[in-house]
Amino acid sequence: LTGYGVGTYAGTIRIVGTDGGPRASASAVTQAVSVTVSVVVPAAPVVNASDGGYLDQVRVSWPAVSRVVSYQVWKASGLQSGASLSPVSGHRNPASGLQAGASLLGVTSGVAWEDTNCVPGVRYYYWVRGVNGNGMEGALSAADGGHRGLTAPEGVTASDGYYTSRVDVTWGSVEGASGYEVWRSPFNSAGVATKLATLSVTNYSDMAVD
């Protein structure tokens, strides 16, 4: 059966044959069988996008959906007002239910997608839709946002006795970072550090030193 939309269909299959007797005496036999067929779209996947857990990618994953043979993975660089945060029922048009500007990353038979084409610190939104063996697209997942993690600043240096009234701290810029936090501790342990400032530059002068 092809070309049927979602729903339940009832019909009759008529089987025509002979009773198996000698050819000259064989008689036609007709048997009618009533059938009911339900066409159901695959359920919406439950999508999870990593929140900074990877420095080189956003990892999008979901549990397997029954009767699905492949998954479409969609992405947008922002979530527009009114865009779907909830699952959307299945559509023939793969773009239906998606916000304008969402793009198809690809199709996979697995249950994860590694998006390496993303800028650190920028939040992206992802949707996933299953497709069954007959090519019917399932319900669209809810959107889930994720971002690629920021790397730690490199080249951190602190002036070592050069100044009598301050300690100057400098560091290299980090791709995707819009600001930096400066922390201080009397020991080499971040667990007991105190936050001093939040800055948009890559240097800081600590004047509260003995």
C-alpha positions in Angstrom: 0.0 0.0 0.0 1.4 3.4 -1.0 0.2 6.9 -1.2 -1.9 6.8 2.0 -1.8 9.6 4.6 -2.0 9.1 8.3 -5.2 7.3 9.4 -7.0 4.0 9.6 -8.3 2.3 6.5 -10.6 -0.6 6.1 -11.0 -2.7 3.0 -11.5 -6.2 1.6 -9.1 -8.5 0.0 -10.8 -10.9 -2.4 -9.0 -14.2 -3.2 -10.0 -16.0 -6.3 -8.9 -19.6 -7.2 -10.2 -23.1 -7.9 -11.2 -25.8 -5.5 -8.3 -28.0 -6.7 -10.4 -30.7 -8.4 -9.7 -32.2 -11.9 -9.4 -29.4 -14.5 -12.7 -30.3 -16.2 -14.6 -30.3 -12.9 -12.8 -27.6 -11.1 -15.0 -24.7 -9.9 -14.1 -21.1 -9.0 -13.7 -20.3 -5.3 -13.9 -16.8 -4.0 -12.8 -15.9 -0.5 -13.2 -12.3 0.9 -11.1 -11.2 3.9 -11.8 -7.9 5.6 -8.6 -6.0 6.7 -7.9 -2.8 8.6 -4.7 -1.0 8.1 -3.4 1.9 10.3 -0.9 4.4 8.9 1.0 5.9 11.8 3.8 8.5 11.6 6.9 7.8 13.7 6.9 9.5 17.1 8.9 12.7 17.7 12.4 12.0 19.0 13.5 13.5 22.3 16.6 15.6 21.4 19.5 16.6 23.6 22.2 19.0 22.5 25.4 19.3 24.5 25.9 22.5 26.5 29.6 23.2 26.3 30.6 19.6 27.1 32.8 19.5 23.9 35.4 21.9 22.7 35.2 20.9 19.1 31.5 20.2 18.5 27.9 20.3 19.6 26.8 16.7 20.0 23.1 16.1 19.3 21.6 12.8 20.5 18.3 11.1 20.9 16.8 7.7 21.8 15.9 5.4 18.9 12.3 5.7 17.7 10.3 2.6 16.8 9.8 1.9 13.0 12.3 4.6 12.0 15.2 3.8 9.6 16.8 7.2 9.3 16.7 10.6 11.0 16.8 14.2 9.6 18.9 16.6 11.7 18.0 20.3 11.4 19.8 23.4 12.8 19.3 27.1 13.3 21.6 29.7 14.7 18.9 31.2 16.8 15.3 30.5 18.0 12.8 32.9 16.6 9.8 34.2 18.5 7.0 31.7 18.1 9.2 28.9 16.9 8.3 25.4 18.0 9.7 24.3 21.4 7.3 21.3 21.4 7.0 18.3 19.0 5.1 19.0 15.8 3.0 16.3 14.1 4.4 14.6 10.9 4.4 16.3 7.6 5.1 15.4 4.0 7.1 18.6 3.7 10.3 18.2 5.7 10.5 21.9 6.4 7.0 22.2 7.9 7.0 23.1 11.6 10.5 24.4 11.4 11.4 28.1 11.8 12.6 30.1 8.8 16.3 29.8 8.3 16.6 26.3 9.7 18.9 24.1 7.6 19.2 20.4 7.1 22.6 19.2 8.4 22.1 15.7 7.1 20.5 12.3 7.4 21.7 9.5 9.6 20.7 6.0 10.5 22.3 6.4 14.0 21.0 8.2 17.0 23.6 11.0 17.3 25.1 13.8 15.2 28.3 15.7 15.7 28.1 19.2 14.6 31.6 20.6 14.2 30.6 23.6 12.1 29.8 25.9 15.0 31.5 28.8 16.7 32.5 28.4 20.4 30.1 30.1 22.8 27.3 30.6 20.2 24.0 28.8 21.0 22.5 26.8 18.2 19.1 25.0 18.1 18.4 21.6 16.8 15.4 19.5 15.6 15.3 15.9 14.6 12.7 14.0 12.6 12.4 10.3 11.9 11.6 8.7 8.6 10.2 5.2 8.3 10.9 2.5 5.7 8.2 3.8 3.4 9.7 7.3 3.3 7.0 8.8 5.6 8.4 11.6 7.7 7.6 11.4 11.4 6.7 14.1 14.0 9.2 16.9 14.4 11.0 17.0 17.7 11.0 19.9 20.1 13.9 22.2 19.6 16.9 21.9 22.0 19.7 24.4 22.2 23.4 23.6 22.7 26.8 25.3 22.3 30.4 24.4 21.7 32.5 24.9 24.8 35.1 27.7 25.2 38.8 26.7 25.5 40.7 27.8 28.6 42.8 31.0 28.1 46.4 30.3 27.3 49.5 32.3 28.2 48.3 33.4 31.6 51.0 35.4 33.3 51.2 37.4 36.5 53.8 39.9 37.3 56.2 38.5 39.9 57.4 41.3 42.2 57.9 43.8 39.4 55.4 46.2 40.9 55.3 47.3 44.6 51.5 48.1 44.7 49.9 45.7 42.3 50.0 42.4 40.4 49.3 42.6 36.6 47.7 39.6 35.0 47.5 39.0 31.3 46.3 36.2 29.0 45.6 35.3 25.4 42.1 35.9 23.8 39.7 32.9 23.5 37.7 32.4 20.3 34.0 33.1 20.9 34.5 34.6 24.4 32.7 37.9 25.0 34.2 38.4 28.5 36.7 36.9 31.1 36.4 36.3 34.8 39.5 36.9 36.9 39.9 34.8 40.1 42.5 34.8 42.8 43.6 32.4 45.5 46.5 32.4 48.0 47.0 28.7 47.1 47.3 26.9 43.8 43.7 25.7 44.0 40.7 27.0 42.1 38.4 25.5 44.8 39.3 28.3 47.2 39.6 31.1 44.7 37.7 34.4 44.9 36.3 36.1 41.9 37.8 39.6 41.4 36.3 40.9 38.2 34.5 40.3 34.9 36.2 42.0 31.9 36.0 42.3 28.2 39.8 42.8 27.9 42.7 40.4 28.3 44.5 42.1 31.2 43.8 43.0 34.8 45.6 44.9 37.6 45.0 43.5 41.1 45.5 46.5 43.4 44.3 44.7 46.6 47.5 42.9 47.3 49.9 43.1 50.2 
